[in-house]
Amino acid sequence: MVRIEFLGPIGKEPLDLNISNLSELSEILKKDDSLSIWLKNSACAINDVLTNDKNAPLNDGDKVTMLPPVCGG
């Protein structure tokens, strides 16, 4: 299982999924309207390392974190 965590204003509880890469995760998240809007502008990290590679392999026990853009002052 891969643990999916959503930070900040995304406001979703973590998911545990049997997926092998970020492309599979993207297809699953696109089906949820409240998450699909975040896919275009959120960064993604695998085990706390930022990545843009949707084909990066995911293994049992990995953690994927969705990082929405934030504003600060």
Secondary structure, DSSP 8 states (H G I E B T S, - for coil): -EEEEE-GGG----EEE--SBHHHHHHHHHTSHHHHHHHTT-EEEETTEEE--TT-B--TT-EEEEE------
